[in-house]
Amino acid sequence: MCGLFGVVLGTVGAAVDVDRAIATLRHRGPDGAGSYRGDRVVLGHTRLSILDLTEKGRQPMTAASGDVVIVYNGEIYNHEEVREELEQCGHTFRSRTDTEVILEGYLAWGPRVVERLDGMFALALWDGRTGTLLLARDRAGEKPLFYGRQGDSLWFASEARALFDAGFPCEPDVKALPTLFAFGCARAPGSMYRDVRQVPPATTLIYQVGKEPVLRRYWYPPFDRRPLTCSEDEAAERVSVLLELSVKRRLLCSDVPVGAFLSGGVDSTIIVGLMAKHAQGRLKTFSVGFKGDPRFDETHYARVAARAFGTDHHEIIVDADDVSFIERLVEVHDGPFGDSSAIPTSIVSGFARREGVTVALSGEGGDEIFCGYLRFLTVEAAEFVPASLRVLGAAISRSIPPADDHFSIRARTQKFLRKSELGLADRMLSWTSFLAFELEDLLTPAVLAVVDVDEPRRTGRALETRYAEGSTLSRLLAYNFETYLPDDLLVKADRSSMLHGLELRCPFLDVELVEYVARLPDVHKRRGMETKRVLRRAFDGLLPDEIKRRGKMGFGIPLGHWLRTGLRPYLMDHLAPGARMYDYVNASYVEQIVAEHMQRRDDHGHVLWLLLTFELWLRGLRAPLRISR
């Protein structure tokens, strides 16, 4: 895993501090750094040595001809197969790296080489023969890639901060606020900054000086394709084969120690069970537990799984006093970030790194492709209720006082009834958003005059149209795969792990597995209230009985409790009158949700966390966030 940076210099040129950019990205690649300067391009790279630890693996890497050069971040799990195909075509290799496979693949197939790659990657390739830059990002969006125009120069980097440190102008964008407060983060292709964009997942960008960048989406998850005809037994057997192959590939593509994150949930337990079968030596596993609310502590189940597979298990227990690095998390996320599970992800990543692990496997993506969230079932169930009854149910729910316990059946029922009257796309957004439907109450009149509060809803409706040929459940899974997965889960996974120089790999996002599971009939994914049916069936003999019986639990922290106790002084200090956020959000709205939370009338923990990170971001900005058209 690595950090990359570069600038294609336009006709006017630009002052580029490549050394500062490399220093900013050093946490992503602590094992080495390099740079390249050509007539029209400047490239920088920081290296986390994973495969071929020799000097032959250094980047920037130049083709033998000297006129094509690459900087790259990621891992290509099928690089040996692609290498073999290239060798049969006459290509020769100087290293064992997957970087050189991409480079030679480009020489053979041009930009379409990315379509042959199975892995996680962000890459920049400069072709001096034609004066062309290729940027590309992996299918699911595991690896980040930012870019921006300054005149006719094009800048790019793994993190937006590297652009600013190298000399690109930092101008925060007030028009990003609706998306931020709806999704809890900036969504590709946008960012929190004017003139800074993100290459979307499964997309290439081609740039030549004097021309507009050309973006092309090269892959879509096939949730809208005709379902496969297969029995549950056939599907389970195929899932078993594909996931085991995915795990083996992720173990083989490493010359350094590999461990695993183990929560004791179905997904991580399956991954660890498969790793234990193929790992050389005793597998190291890592878990994090929390003080303050036993509902969030999964360490018991992690120990059950660790004993079942004989792993060398490590766990760390976290309290509210241990989150002093909140400011650093906001910094590496390039803006406010509403997912507080970045805290445990970062803590367990640092823990694993200190225990000698450089690569870790995790269960991200399992819920997204196999239908692991109960919200999918609730959103889908509402489709079978007549619209008139849904409207009536929502009205009744609003007339009943809210439940005291956010997790109670009453609270969940009220939430279901309130959301059921919405259309499908808006209903899905309501179950995953922070404040998408409260923007007009949250934002100040000055901000409302210059932003588009309907933008988050249009995102969902566009995705519903894009996958219109799929079933209701398939459209929900596609929506989640295109929003929550790349913009939240994978951002958190990348930034929180790379902060500590740890590479995180996700076997559930294997291309062949995703493409197969996306086309399975709905009944293989859920039956009644049972989620991930075919996955459970495929690994019934692998999962310990106690883990089979446990209910679904997300990877989170006891945030609501912490914000009322250990983190309360920190929160109240940053949300107090005079905070910078009140130039953009209404103080009365914030005061109301703070009061409701502290008095336990509702659990606004996640919204308060997002507001806290927003305030921290504002305080750390290099330039003010201006309200202008």
Secondary structure, 3 states (H helix, E strand, C coil): CEEEEEEECCCCCCCCCHHHHHHHCHHHCECEEEEEECCCEEEEEEECCCCCCCHHHCCCEECCCCCEEEEEEEEECCHHHHHHHHHHCCCCCCCCCHHHHHHHHHHHHHHHHHHHCCEEEEEEEEECCCCEEEEEECCCCCCCCEEEEECCEEEEECCHHHHHHHCCCCCECHHHHHHHHHHCCCCCCCCCECCEEECCCCEEEEECCCCCCEEEECCCCCCCCCCCCCCHHHHHHHHHHHHHHHHHHHHHCCCCCEEEECCCCHHHHHHHHHHHHHCCCCCEEEEEEECCCHHHCCHHHHHHHHHHHCCEEEEEEECHHHCCCHHHHHHHCCCCCCCCCHHHHHHHHHHHHHCCCCEEECCCCHHHHHCCCHHHHHHHHHCCCCHHHHHHHHHHHHHCCCCCCCCCHHHHHHHHHHHHCCCHHHHHHHHHCCCCCCHHHHECHHHHCCCCCCHHHHHHHHHHHHCCCCCHHHHHHHHHHHCHHHHHHHHHHHHHHHCCCCEEECHHHCHHHHHHHHCCCHHHHCECCECCHHHHHHCCCCCCHHHHHCCCCCCCCCHHHHHHCCCHHHHHHHCCCCCHHHHCECHHHHHHHHHHHHCCCCCCHHHHHHHHHHHHHHHHCCCCCCCCC
